[in-house]
Amino acid sequence: MDPQLTTIQPGGGIIINLEMLWGRWRRFWLKTFRRGYVQQMQSKRKGDFNPCPHDVLDPRDLKYHENQGGYYWETADDPFAYRSRLPFAREGLAELIVLSTLFFGGAALAAGLLLSFQASGLVAIFGWLLAFVLFLLGLEIVWFFRNPNRKIPAGEGVIVSPADGTFDTIEEIEHHEYIGGPAIEIGIFLSIFNVHINRIPVAGKIIKLAYKPGKCLNALRPESTRENERLEVYLQMPAPTNRPMLVQQITGAIARRIVCRIKPGDELDKGQQFGMIKLGSRTVIVFPKEPGLEILTKPGDKLQAGSTILAKYTDAAAQVTTTGEASNDDKEA
């Protein structure tokens, strides 16, 4: 684990600070007025150490520190597990509530003032235009944080897209240090209208996480892949292939918040959610170039995380089929 990754959102932000502030008040209220609830939750708590810089009274206290190990609750004992099954990204619920309330509230306020004062002329035109724009921004926030179900393709050797967006770049690398040989690098551009939840491209074990602060260049610019803030997820497919693979979450000019909830040692299923990038960004995947590798997509293609097959290794014994796995919760708590 990169020592810089003390929370699941290493870049910080206004919303995470607001949630931390709310958490302090909530813990005070629970310890003062709901002692029975606190004792009940502590009796069900698992784990042998507190990974947080504050008391852990219920699963909400672990939200930004679940990549640190330690305390946890079984899904059946977690009264907030339903949040992972909502049609919206759990990592973005706070932003969804705050920003949509701000924009929808602003639109309603503007419309109310216009009606109250019976505005006319240029004031009315600009006022209604402002209300309309704020309403559209509210809709965009709701749309941005959506979490649709995805059907995960089955089959050994299948690599699914780690992100929604447009297949933007492809590069052959003569020798990649982590891959240990020739590799293929595919870049995916995510606009503000794409789903921004990231998914694991293959079943495997997380080997390493690395966070690199950087710039916030437009994600359409090729140099953004090298210069922007990013979080790198190193994983390895299971035996007998043990193929290494790398996924990079990269910020953009608008998206400046990377979320990654996993930790080294975690074993994830193909297509399982592991984080997101909040507002317009780029995702890069690097995998070994080997005999039998077949690239099934091309630049310009529209991709869906977890369901679009980017490539496959034809040495796999199993034929590719499609499961009916709906993965809003992705077996997550």
C-alpha positions in Angstrom: 0.0 0.0 0.0 1.3 3.4 -0.9 1.7 5.3 2.4 0.0 8.3 0.8 -3.2 6.4 0.6 -4.6 7.0 4.1 -8.1 7.4 2.7 -10.0 6.1 -0.3 -10.0 9.6 -1.8 -6.4 10.8 -1.6 -7.0 14.1 -3.3 -9.3 15.3 -0.5 -12.0 17.8 -1.3 -14.7 20.0 0.1 -17.3 17.2 0.3 -15.0 14.8 2.2 -14.2 17.6 4.7 -18.0 18.2 5.2 -18.6 14.5 5.8 -15.7 14.4 8.3 -17.2 17.3 10.1 -20.7 15.7 10.1 -19.2 12.5 11.3 -17.8 14.2 14.4 -21.2 15.6 15.3 -22.9 12.3 14.5 -20.6 10.3 16.8 -21.1 12.8 19.6 -24.9 12.4 19.2 -24.7 8.6 19.1 -22.5 8.3 22.2 -24.7 10.8 24.1 -28.2 9.8 23.1 -28.0 6.3 21.5 -25.7 4.3 23.7 -27.7 1.1 23.2 -27.3 1.3 19.5 -23.5 1.9 19.9 -23.2 -1.1 22.2 -25.2 -3.2 19.7 -23.0 -2.2 16.8 -19.8 -2.8 18.7 -20.9 -6.3 19.6 -21.3 -7.1 15.9 -18.1 -5.4 14.8 -15.3 -7.6 13.4 -11.6 -6.9 13.0 -8.7 -6.4 15.4 -7.8 -2.7 15.0 -9.2 0.7 14.3 -8.0 1.9 10.9 -9.5 5.4 11.4 -8.2 8.5 13.1 -11.6 8.6 15.0 -13.8 6.3 16.9 -15.7 3.7 14.8 -19.2 3.4 16.1 -20.9 2.0 13.0 -20.1 1.2 9.3 -20.5 4.9 8.3 -17.3 5.7 10.2 -15.3 3.4 7.9 -16.5 5.0 4.6 -13.3 6.9 3.8 -10.9 4.4 5.4 -12.1 1.0 4.2 -8.9 0.5 2.2 -6.9 0.4 5.5 -8.1 -3.0 6.8 -9.1 -3.4 10.4 -12.7 -3.1 11.7 -15.6 -4.2 9.5 -19.1 -5.5 9.8 -20.6 -8.5 8.0 -23.2 -7.4 5.3 -26.1 -8.9 7.4 -25.0 -6.8 10.4 -24.6 -3.6 8.4 -27.8 -1.4 8.5 -26.4 0.7 5.7 -25.5 -2.0 3.3 -28.5 -1.1 1.2 -26.7 2.0 0.0 -24.5 -0.3 -2.2 -27.6 -1.5 -4.0 -28.9 2.0 -4.9 -28.8 3.0 -8.6 -26.3 5.6 -7.7 -22.5 5.3 -6.9 -22.1 4.9 -3.1 -18.9 6.9 -3.2 -20.7 9.8 -4.7 -23.9 9.9 -2.6 -22.7 12.9 -0.6 -21.8 14.9 -3.7 -25.1 13.8 -5.3 -27.1 15.1 -2.3 -25.2 18.3 -1.8 -24.8 19.4 -5.5 -28.2 18.3 -6.7 -29.8 20.2 -3.8 -27.7 23.2 -4.5 -28.6 23.3 -8.3 -32.2 22.3 -8.0 -32.7 24.6 -5.0 -31.0 27.4 -6.9 -33.4 26.8 -9.9 -36.4 26.8 -7.6 -35.3 30.0 -5.8 -34.7 31.8 -9.1 -38.1 30.8 -10.4 -39.8 31.7 -7.2 -38.2 35.2 -7.1 -39.2 35.8 -10.8 -42.8 34.8 -10.1 -43.0 36.7 -6.8 -41.8 40.0 -8.3 -43.5 39.4 -11.7 -40.2 40.2 -13.5 -40.4 41.1 -17.1 -38.1 42.2 -19.9 -34.4 41.3 -19.8 -34.6 40.5 -16.1 -37.2 37.8 -16.8 -35.2 36.4 -19.8 -31.9 36.1 -17.9 -33.7 35.0 -14.7 -35.5 32.1 -16.4 -32.4 31.2 -18.4 -30.4 31.0 -15.1 -33.1 28.8 -13.5 -33.1 26.5 -16.6 -29.3 26.2 -16.5 -29.3 25.4 -12.8 -32.0 22.8 -13.4 -30.0 21.2 -16.2 -26.9 21.1 -13.9 -28.9 19.4 -11.2 -30.0 16.7 -13.8 -26.4 16.3 -14.9 -25.3 15.6 -11.3 -28.0 13.0 -10.9 -27.0 11.4 -14.3 -23.3 11.5 -13.5 -23.5 9.5 -10.3 -25.8 6.8 -11.7 -24.8 3.2 -11.2 -26.5 0.9 -13.8 -26.6 -2.8 -13.6 -24.0 -4.6 -15.9 -23.9 -8.1 -17.3 -20.4 -9.4 -16.8 -19.1 -11.7 -19.6 -17.8 -15.0 -18.4 -14.9 -17.0 -19.7 -11.2 -17.4 -18.9 -8.8 -15.0 -20.5 -11.5 -12.3 -21.1 -10.5 -8.7 -20.4 -13.5 -6.3 -19.8 -13.3 -2.6 -19.9 -12.4 -1.0 -16.6 -14.4 2.2 -17.5 -17.3 3.6 -19.5 -16.2 6.0 -22.2 -14.5 6.1 -25.6 -11.7 3.9 -26.7 -9.2 6.8 -27.2 -5.7 5.5 -27.7 -3.8 2.2 -28.1 -0.1 1.8 -27.8 2.3 -1.2 -28.0 5.0 -1.0 -25.4 8.2 -2.9 -26.1 8.9 -3.6 -22.5 6.8 -2.6 -19.5 8.4 -2.8 -16.1 5.5 -4.3 -14.2 4.3 -6.5 -17.0 7.8 -7.8 -17.4 7.8 -7.7 -21.2 5.8 -6.5 -24.2 2.5 -4.9 -23.4 -0.6 -3.2 -24.8 -1.8 0.1 -23.3 -5.4 1.2 -24.0 -6.6 4.7 -23.0 -10.3 5.4 -22.3 -11.7 8.9 -22.2 -14.7 9.6 -20.0 -16.8 12.6 -20.6 -19.0 14.2 -18.0 -22.0 12.2 -19.4 -20.4 8.8 -18.9 -20.8 6.5 -15.9 -17.6 7.1 -13.8 -17.5 3.9 -11.8 -14.4 1.8 -12.4 -14.5 -2.0 -12.5 -11.8 -4.7 -12.3 -11.0 -5.9 -15.9 -10.2 -9.5 -14.8 -10.6 -11.7 -11.8 -7.4 -11.4 -9.7 -5.5 -10.4 -6.7 -4.5 -6.8 -5.9 -0.7 -6.7 -5.6 0.0 -3.0 -5.2 -1.5 0.5 -5.1 0.4 3.6 -6.1 -0.8 7.2 -5.9 1.0 9.9 -7.9 0.0 13.6 -7.4 0.1 15.7 -10.6 -1.6 18.2 -12.9 -5.2 18.4 -13.9 -4.8 18.7 -17.7 -7.8 18.1 -20.0 -8.1 14.3 -20.2 -8.3 14.6 -24.0 -4.7 15.7 -24.2 -2.3 12.7 -24.6 0.1 14.1 -22.1 -2.6 13.9 -19.4 -1.8 10.1 -19.1 1.7 10.9 -17.9 1.3 14.2 -16.1 -2.0 14.2 -14.4 -2.8 13.0 -10.9 -3.4 9.3 -10.9 -3.8 6.1 -8.9 -2.4 2.9 -10.2 -3.9 -0.5 -9.4 -1.5 -3.4 -9.9 -3.2 -6.8 -10.1 -2.4 -10.4 -11.0 -4.7 -13.0 -12.6 -5.0 -16.4 -10.9 -3.0 -19.5 -11.7 -2.1 -21.0 -14.1 -1.4 -17.8 -16.1 -0.6 -15.4 -13.2 -0.7 -12.6 -15.8 0.0 -9.1 -14.4 -2.2 -6.2 -15.3 -2.3 -2.5 -14.5 -5.3 -0.1 -14.3 -4.7 3.7 -13.9 -7.4 6.1 -12.7 -6.4 9.5 -14.0 -7.9 12.9 -13.2 -9.0 15.5 -15.8 -9.6 19.2 -16.0 -13.0 18.9 -14.2 -12.5 15.5 -12.5 -10.1 16.0 -9.6 -11.2 13.3 -7.2 -10.1 9.7 -7.5 -11.7 7.1 -5.3 -10.2 3.6 -4.8 -11.7 1.4 -2.1 -9.5 -1.7 -2.4 -6.2 -2.6 -0.8 -3.3 -5.0 -1.5 -4.3 -8.6 -0.9 -7.9 -8.2 -1.9 -9.2 -10.8 -4.4 -11.8 -9.3 -6.7 -14.1 -10.8 -9.3 -14.1 -9.7 -12.9 -16.3 -6.7 -13.4 -16.5 -5.9 -9.6 -16.6 -2.2 -8.7 -13.5 -0.8 -7.0 -13.9 3.0 -7.2 -14.6 5.9 -9.4 -13.3 9.2 -10.7 -15.6 12.1 -10.0 -16.4 14.2 -13.1 -14.7 13.8 -16.6 -11.4 11.9 -16.7 -9.3 9.1 -18.2 -8.7 5.4 -17.4 -5.8 3.4 -18.8 -5.3 -0.4 -18.8 -2.0 -2.2 -19.5 -1.9 -5.9 -20.2 0.7 -8.4 -21.6 1.1 -8.7 -25.3 1.3 -12.5 -25.9 0.7 -15.0 -28.7 -3.0 -15.6 -28.9 -4.0 -12.2 -27.6 -7.0 -10.8 -29.6 -8.0 -7.2 -29.4 -11.8 -7.1 -29.9 -12.3 -3.3 -29.8 -10.8 -0.4 -31.7 -10.3 3.3 -31.3 -13.5 5.2 -31.4 -15.6 2.4 -29.9 -18.0 3.2 -27.0 -17.2 1.1 -24.0 -19.1 0.0 -20.9 -17.3 -0.9 -17.7 -17.6 -4.5 -16.8 -19.6 -5.6 -19.9 -17.6 -4.6 -23.0 -14.9 -7.1 -23.9 -11.7 -5.3 -24.7 -9.6 -8.3 -25.5 -9.1 -12.0 -24.8 -6.4 -14.6 -24.6 -7.4 -17.4 -26.9 -5.4 -20.0 -24.9 -8.3 -19.9 -22.5 -10.2 -23.2 -22.3 -13.6 -21.7 -21.6 -15.8 -20.3 -24.3 -17.0 -16.8 -23.7 -20.6 -16.6 -22.5 -22.6 -13.9 -20.8 -23.8 -14.2 -17.3 -26.9 -12.5 -15.9 -25.0 -11.1 -12.9 -26.4 -7.7 -12.0 -23.6 -5.9 -10.2 -24.9 -2.8 -8.5 -23.8 -4.2 -5.2 -21.0 -6.4 -6.7 -21.0 -8.5 -3.5 -19.9 -5.4 -1.6 -21.0 -4.3 1.8 
